[in-house]
Amino acid sequence: MLHHSEYEGYYIAREMPKGPLIDNDLPGVYLGSCQGLITELLAITGVLDLELIDGKLSAATLKNLKAKGRENPQYSLVGIWLSLYESAMYSVKHNTLVCFT
């Protein structure tokens, strides 16, 4: 996920068992899997002190995030995490493409 930030490209709502494609001949250079992105995002929830229940942030997590606000040293990271997670989940549910630039 962090490596991808150097590229423009797309996430598709398909499994990619061999991992993302990085190819200068692709529009945007990078093609990744939303399912793979979700897996990576879920792997770091503990580091960001995020708890999910049924795929959504728990009430306790939301309360904690609201209480800390911008005082949370990971405020920006949590915002980026949430944006990526929601985009990837939407893509998988609705079979859409996620474009990043």
C-alpha positions in Angstrom: 0.0 0.0 0.0 2.7 2.5 0.9 4.8 1.6 -2.2 1.8 2.4 -4.4 1.9 6.1 -3.4 4.7 6.7 -5.9 2.4 5.8 -8.8 -0.8 6.8 -10.5 -3.1 4.0 -11.4 -6.1 1.9 -10.5 -7.4 -0.7 -8.1 -9.8 -3.1 -9.6 -12.5 -5.2 -7.8 -10.7 -8.5 -8.7 -8.3 -10.8 -6.8 -4.8 -10.6 -8.1 -3.0 -13.7 -6.6 0.4 -12.7 -8.1 0.1 -9.2 -6.6 -0.1 -5.8 -8.3 1.1 -5.0 -11.7 3.6 -2.2 -12.2 4.2 -1.6 -15.8 5.1 1.6 -17.7 2.8 0.5 -20.6 -0.3 0.6 -18.3 -2.2 3.8 -18.1 -1.1 5.2 -14.7 1.7 2.5 -14.4 0.0 0.7 -11.5 -2.8 -1.8 -11.3 -3.8 -3.3 -8.0 -6.5 -5.3 -6.4 -9.1 -3.8 -4.1 -9.3 -7.1 -2.2 -5.5 -7.0 -1.8 -5.7 -3.4 -0.6 -8.4 -4.3 2.0 -6.2 -7.1 3.3 -3.3 -4.7 3.7 -5.5 -2.1 5.4 -6.9 -4.7 7.8 -3.4 -5.8 8.7 -2.6 -2.3 10.1 -5.8 -1.6 12.1 -4.0 -2.6 15.4 -1.2 -0.1 14.7 -3.7 2.7 14.2 -5.8 1.6 17.2 -8.8 0.9 15.0 -11.4 -1.8 15.8 -13.9 -3.0 13.1 -17.1 -4.8 13.7 -18.8 -6.3 10.7 -16.6 -4.3 8.4 -17.3 -0.9 10.1 -15.4 1.1 12.7 -16.7 0.2 16.2 -18.6 2.7 18.3 -15.7 2.7 20.8 -13.3 3.5 18.0 -15.5 6.3 16.6 -15.9 7.7 20.1 -12.1 7.6 20.7 -11.4 9.2 17.4 -13.9 12.0 18.0 -12.6 12.7 21.5 -8.9 12.9 20.3 -9.7 14.8 17.1 -6.7 16.5 15.6 -4.8 15.8 18.8 -4.5 12.2 17.7 -0.9 11.9 16.5 -2.2 9.5 13.8 -5.0 11.8 12.7 -3.9 12.1 9.1 -3.0 8.4 8.8 -6.4 7.4 10.1 -8.1 9.7 7.6 -6.1 8.2 4.7 -6.8 4.7 6.0 -10.6 5.3 6.2 -10.7 6.9 2.7 -8.8 3.9 1.2 -10.9 1.4 3.1 -14.2 2.9 2.2 -13.2 3.2 -1.5 -12.0 -0.3 -1.7 -15.1 -1.8 0.1 -17.4 0.2 -2.2 -15.4 -1.0 -5.3 -15.8 -4.6 -4.3 -19.5 -4.3 -3.4 -20.4 -2.5 -6.6 -17.7 -3.9 -9.0 -16.2 -0.4 -9.7 -12.8 0.9 -10.3 -10.8 3.0 -7.9 -8.5 5.6 -9.6 -5.7 7.4 -7.8 -3.5 10.2 -9.0 
